[in-house]
Amino acid sequence: MQIGIVSTGLYIPSHSMTAEEISLASGVSLQVVKEKMGITKKPIPGPDDHTVQMGIWAAKDALDRGHVDPKSIDCVIYIGEEHKEYPLWTAAIKTQEEIGALHAWGFDIALRCGTTILALKLAQSLMLADDSIDTVLLAGGYRNGDFIDYTNERTRFMFNLGAGGGAMILKKNHGHNILLESDIMTDGSFSEDVVVPVGGTKMPLTNEVLSSGSYRLDVTDPEGMKKRLEQKSMQNFLKVIRHSLSKSGYTEQDISYVAMLHMKKSAHDYVLNELGLTEDQSIYLHEYGHIGQMDQIISLQLAQQQGKLQKGDIVVLVSAGIGYAWGATTIKWGSE
């Protein structure tokens, strides 16, 4: 039994923050922002661009692009961020209602920027295990840039955080864009390195913490985290790609396209070089920044629009998420 990708959908806000504006807000030179961080601009939310709402708009785009009747959807999985319209809320159920998926049930999952890869693995397993699930919608939004303080050098590697929504529709026995195998790794030694330190049960929100600005993202041990990540991050990034390919019956020599998250340009180029790929076999998201777990969907849809994907191509989606998690999924593109 095969699971195929019917369509993808996106919502990108019309508002943006330029490299010049990031440089001015942070004090980081424009050259570093553009060349090292790899950002020319990034979308930021407008007044109506709420997290779940952006996912709903992306879901409607995927339904339109795939000519899918929302009543045919059996399950909705919310893949967006926990930072959303309300702090305690099941977003999948709201999405189900807004798109008219009257016969579906839904739930939320989270693995930071690795959530889309996790959702693909989970949806595939659900569909193979349950005869009643034929069509699944993955959808969500992201605007964690709200938590960035551009004067905090400890969070400099997150100055690329943008905003947007992404969606993907999967269907059982759909003979196009076949979902193969995924691989996921997590390392809990990083679990408390990057946090919003207040607002939880350890330190509830008070007037004092709000006025201090400590409700934003921070890094508890920047030097220690950097050293540990340098030893593991790129190795694990490549490892999940190779494991996903191996489980699918392929090797890195078979890759036609890699849909990667946005990261600094040198890291992006390093991955391509290690896999023996050219710049044309990926898209560097310098005009989008890092829209969390939506990056793979953005890259995949841009690749379709630019004619980079051909029948029979082996495509790998890959990401890494704070926590730390690494994940990759292999897809055989086009009709079977």
C-alpha positions as CSV (number, residue, x, y, z in Angstrom):
1,M,0.0,0.0,0.0
2,Q,1.3,3.4,-0.9
3,I,0.8,6.9,0.5
4,G,1.1,9.8,-1.9
5,I,1.3,13.5,-1.6
6,V,-1.7,15.0,-3.4
7,S,-0.8,18.7,-3.0
8,T,0.9,21.3,-0.8
9,G,-0.3,24.8,0.2
10,L,1.2,28.0,1.5
11,Y,0.4,31.2,3.1
12,I,3.1,33.9,3.2
13,P,2.3,37.2,4.8
14,S,2.6,40.4,2.6
15,H,4.6,42.2,5.3
16,S,8.3,41.7,5.5
17,M,11.5,42.7,7.3
18,T,14.5,43.4,5.2
19,A,18.1,42.6,5.8
20,E,18.7,46.3,6.3
21,E,16.0,46.4,9.0
22,I,17.5,43.4,10.8
23,S,20.9,45.0,10.7
24,L,19.6,48.2,12.1
25,A,17.6,46.5,14.9
26,S,20.4,44.2,16.0
27,G,23.6,46.1,15.3
28,V,24.9,43.3,13.2
29,S,26.5,44.5,10.0
30,L,24.4,44.3,6.8
31,Q,27.1,42.2,5.1
32,V,26.9,39.5,7.9
33,V,23.1,39.5,7.8
34,K,23.1,39.0,4.0
35,E,26.1,36.8,3.4
36,K,26.6,34.8,6.7
37,M,23.0,34.6,8.0
38,G,21.8,34.4,4.4
39,I,18.8,36.7,4.7
40,T,17.8,39.3,2.2
41,K,14.3,39.6,3.7
42,K,11.8,37.5,5.6
43,P,8.0,37.6,6.0
44,I,6.6,38.9,9.3
45,P,3.0,38.7,10.5
46,G,0.5,41.5,9.7
47,P,-2.3,42.3,12.2
48,D,-4.5,39.4,11.0
49,D,-1.7,36.8,10.5
50,H,-2.3,34.6,13.5
51,T,-0.6,31.3,13.7
52,V,-3.5,28.9,13.2
53,Q,-5.2,31.2,10.8
54,M,-2.2,31.2,8.5
55,G,-2.3,27.4,8.6
56,I,-6.0,27.5,7.7
57,W,-5.2,29.7,4.7
58,A,-2.5,27.3,3.7
59,A,-4.8,24.3,4.0
60,K,-7.4,26.0,1.8
61,D,-4.6,26.6,-0.8
62,A,-3.7,22.9,-0.7
63,L,-7.3,21.9,-1.1
64,D,-7.6,24.2,-4.1
65,R,-4.4,23.1,-5.7
66,G,-5.2,19.4,-5.2
67,H,-8.9,19.7,-6.1
68,V,-9.7,18.0,-2.9
69,D,-13.2,18.0,-1.3
70,P,-12.7,18.9,2.4
71,K,-15.4,16.4,3.2
72,S,-13.1,13.6,2.0
73,I,-10.5,14.3,4.7
74,D,-10.5,11.7,7.5
75,C,-7.9,13.2,9.8
76,V,-6.4,16.7,10.4
77,I,-3.0,17.0,12.0
78,Y,-1.9,20.4,13.2
79,I,1.8,20.9,12.6
80,G,2.2,24.5,13.5
81,E,3.7,26.1,16.6
82,E,2.4,26.1,20.2
83,H,2.6,29.9,20.1
84,K,-0.8,30.7,18.6
85,E,-4.0,32.6,19.1
86,Y,-4.7,31.1,22.6
87,P,-2.2,29.3,25.0
88,L,-4.4,26.3,25.7
89,W,-6.2,25.3,22.5
90,T,-6.5,22.3,20.1
91,A,-5.7,24.0,16.8
92,A,-6.5,20.9,14.6
93,I,-10.2,21.1,15.6
94,K,-10.4,24.8,14.7
95,T,-8.8,24.0,11.3
96,Q,-11.2,21.1,10.7
97,E,-14.2,23.4,11.3
98,E,-12.9,26.3,9.2
99,I,-12.1,24.2,6.1
100,G,-15.3,22.2,6.2
101,A,-13.7,18.8,7.0
102,L,-17.0,17.6,8.5
103,H,-16.1,13.9,8.6
104,A,-12.6,14.3,10.0
105,W,-11.1,14.1,13.5
106,G,-8.0,16.0,14.5
107,F,-5.1,16.5,16.9
108,D,-2.0,18.6,17.4
109,I,1.6,17.5,17.5
110,A,4.9,19.4,18.2
111,L,8.6,18.8,17.6
112,R,9.6,22.4,17.0
113,C,11.0,22.8,13.5
114,G,11.0,19.0,13.0
115,T,7.2,18.8,13.3
116,T,6.5,18.3,9.5
117,I,8.9,15.4,9.3
118,L,7.3,13.9,12.4
119,A,3.8,14.4,11.0
120,L,4.7,12.7,7.7
121,K,6.0,9.7,9.6
122,L,3.0,9.6,12.0
123,A,0.4,10.1,9.3
124,Q,1.9,7.4,7.2
125,S,1.8,5.0,10.1
126,L,-1.8,5.9,10.9
127,M,-2.9,5.4,7.4
128,L,-1.3,2.0,7.1
129,A,-2.7,0.9,10.4
130,D,-6.2,2.1,10.1
131,D,-8.4,1.1,7.2
132,S,-10.8,4.0,7.9
133,I,-8.1,6.7,7.2
134,D,-7.7,7.4,3.5
135,T,-6.9,11.1,3.4
136,V,-4.9,13.2,5.9
137,L,-4.4,16.9,6.0
138,L,-1.2,18.4,7.7
139,A,-1.5,22.1,8.3
140,G,-0.2,24.8,10.6
141,G,1.4,28.2,11.0
142,Y,4.5,29.7,12.5
143,R,5.4,33.1,13.9
144,N,8.0,32.5,16.6
145,G,9.8,35.6,15.5
146,D,7.5,37.3,18.0
147,F,9.9,36.0,20.7
148,I,13.1,37.5,19.2
149,D,14.9,40.3,20.9
150,Y,17.3,41.7,18.3
151,T,19.5,43.2,21.0
152,N,20.2,39.8,22.5
153,E,23.3,38.4,20.9
154,R,22.7,35.0,22.5
155,T,19.7,34.5,20.1
156,R,21.6,35.8,17.0
157,F,21.2,32.5,15.2
158,M,17.5,32.9,15.3
159,F,17.3,36.4,13.8
160,N,16.1,34.6,10.6
161,L,12.7,33.5,12.2
162,G,9.9,34.6,9.9
163,A,6.1,33.9,9.6
164,G,3.8,31.9,7.4
165,G,1.6,28.8,7.0
166,G,2.0,25.5,5.3
167,A,-0.1,22.5,4.5
168,M,0.1,19.1,2.8
169,I,-2.5,16.5,1.8
170,L,-1.7,12.8,1.8
171,K,-3.9,10.1,0.3
172,K,-3.8,6.3,0.5
173,N,-3.2,4.5,-2.8
174,H,-2.4,7.8,-4.5
175,G,0.1,6.8,-7.2
176,H,1.9,10.2,-7.3
177,N,4.7,11.6,-5.1
178,I,5.1,8.5,-3.1
179,L,6.0,8.9,0.6
180,L,8.8,6.5,1.4
181,E,10.6,6.2,4.7
182,S,11.5,8.8,7.4
183,D,14.2,8.9,10.0
184,I,14.2,10.9,13.2
185,M,16.8,11.5,16.0
186,T,16.5,13.4,19.2
187,D,19.1,14.4,21.8
188,G,17.7,15.5,25.2
189,S,21.0,17.0,26.3
190,F,19.9,20.2,24.5
191,S,16.4,20.1,25.8
192,E,16.7,23.3,28.0
193,D,19.3,25.2,26.0
194,V,16.8,27.4,24.1
195,V,13.7,28.3,26.0
196,V,11.2,31.1,26.7
197,P,12.1,31.2,30.4
198,V,8.8,32.6,31.7
199,G,5.2,31.9,31.2
200,G,5.2,28.2,32.4
201,T,4.7,26.6,35.8
202,K,8.3,27.3,36.8
203,M,8.0,31.1,36.4
204,P,4.5,32.3,35.7
205,L,3.9,35.6,33.9
206,T,3.9,38.6,36.2
207,N,4.1,42.3,35.6
208,E,7.7,42.3,36.6
209,V,8.8,39.6,34.1
210,L,6.7,41.2,31.3
211,S,8.3,44.6,31.9
212,S,11.8,43.0,32.0
213,G,11.3,41.6,28.5
214,S,12.2,38.1,29.7
215,Y,9.2,36.5,27.9
216,R,11.3,36.2,24.8
217,L,13.5,33.3,23.5
218,D,16.9,33.0,25.3
219,V,19.9,30.7,25.3
220,T,20.8,29.5,28.8
221,D,24.4,28.3,27.9
222,P,25.4,29.8,24.6
223,E,29.1,28.7,24.6
224,G,28.3,25.2,25.9
225,M,25.5,24.7,23.4
226,K,27.7,25.9,20.5
227,K,30.4,23.5,21.4
228,R,28.1,20.5,21.7
229,L,26.2,21.4,18.5
230,E,29.4,21.7,16.5
231,Q,30.2,18.1,17.5
232,K,26.8,16.7,16.6
233,S,24.5,18.9,14.5
234,M,25.8,18.5,11.0
235,Q,26.7,14.8,11.5
236,N,23.2,14.1,12.7
237,F,21.7,16.2,9.9
238,L,23.5,14.0,7.3
239,K,22.8,10.8,9.3
240,V,19.0,11.2,9.1
241,I,19.2,11.9,5.4
242,R,21.3,8.8,4.8
243,H,19.2,6.6,7.1
244,S,15.9,7.8,5.4
245,L,17.4,7.0,2.0
246,S,18.7,3.6,3.1
247,K,15.4,2.6,4.6
248,S,13.8,3.6,1.3
249,G,16.2,1.5,-0.8
250,Y,18.3,4.5,-2.0
251,T,21.6,6.2,-1.4
252,E,22.7,9.9,-1.5
253,Q,23.8,9.3,-5.1
254,D,20.1,8.9,-6.0
255,I,19.1,12.3,-4.6
256,S,17.6,14.8,-7.2
257,Y,16.5,17.5,-4.8
258,V,16.8,18.3,-1.1
259,A,14.2,20.5,0.6
260,M,16.1,22.0,3.6
261,L,15.3,24.4,6.3
262,H,16.8,27.8,6.2
263,M,20.1,28.0,8.0
264,K,23.3,30.0,7.6
265,K,24.6,29.8,4.1
266,S,27.8,28.0,4.9
267,A,25.9,25.2,6.6
268,H,23.5,24.9,3.6
269,D,26.5,24.7,1.2
270,Y,28.2,22.2,3.5
271,V,25.3,19.8,3.4
272,L,25.0,20.0,-0.4
273,N,28.8,19.4,-0.8
274,E,28.7,16.4,1.6
275,L,25.9,14.9,-0.4
276,G,27.6,15.6,-3.8
277,L,24.8,17.9,-4.9
278,T,24.8,21.2,-6.7
279,E,23.1,24.5,-5.8
280,D,20.4,23.7,-8.4
281,Q,19.4,20.7,-6.4
282,S,18.0,22.7,-3.5
283,I,16.6,26.2,-3.0
284,Y,18.2,28.6,-0.4
285,L,15.3,30.4,1.3
286,H,17.1,33.8,1.6
287,E,13.8,35.6,0.9
288,Y,11.8,33.7,3.4
289,G,14.2,33.1,6.3
290,H,13.3,30.3,8.7
291,I,9.6,29.7,8.9
292,G,10.1,26.7,11.2
293,Q,8.6,23.5,10.2
294,M,7.1,25.1,7.1
295,D,10.5,25.4,5.4
296,Q,10.3,21.9,3.8
297,I,6.8,22.6,2.4
298,I,7.9,26.0,1.1
299,S,11.0,24.5,-0.6
300,L,9.0,21.7,-2.1
301,Q,6.3,24.0,-3.5
302,L,8.9,26.4,-4.9
303,A,10.8,23.5,-6.5
304,Q,7.5,22.4,-8.3
305,Q,6.9,26.0,-9.5
306,Q,10.5,26.3,-10.8
307,G,10.4,23.0,-12.6
308,K,13.1,21.4,-10.5
309,L,11.1,18.1,-9.9
310,Q,10.7,15.5,-12.6
311,K,9.0,12.1,-12.7
312,G,11.0,9.5,-10.8
313,D,13.1,12.0,-8.9
314,I,14.2,11.1,-5.4
315,V,13.4,14.0,-3.1
316,V,14.5,14.4,0.5
317,L,12.9,16.7,3.1
318,V,15.2,17.4,6.0
319,S,15.0,19.6,9.1
320,A,16.4,20.2,12.6
321,G,14.5,21.5,15.6
322,I,15.5,23.0,18.9
323,G,15.5,20.5,21.6
324,Y,17.3,18.9,19.6
325,A,15.7,16.9,16.9
326,W,16.8,16.0,13.4
327,G,14.6,14.4,10.8
328,A,14.3,13.4,7.1
329,T,11.7,11.9,4.8
330,T,12.3,10.4,1.3
331,I,9.8,10.9,-1.5
332,K,9.7,9.4,-5.0
333,W,8.3,12.2,-7.1
334,G,5.8,12.0,-9.9
335,S,3.6,9.2,-11.0
336,E,4.5,5.6,-10.2
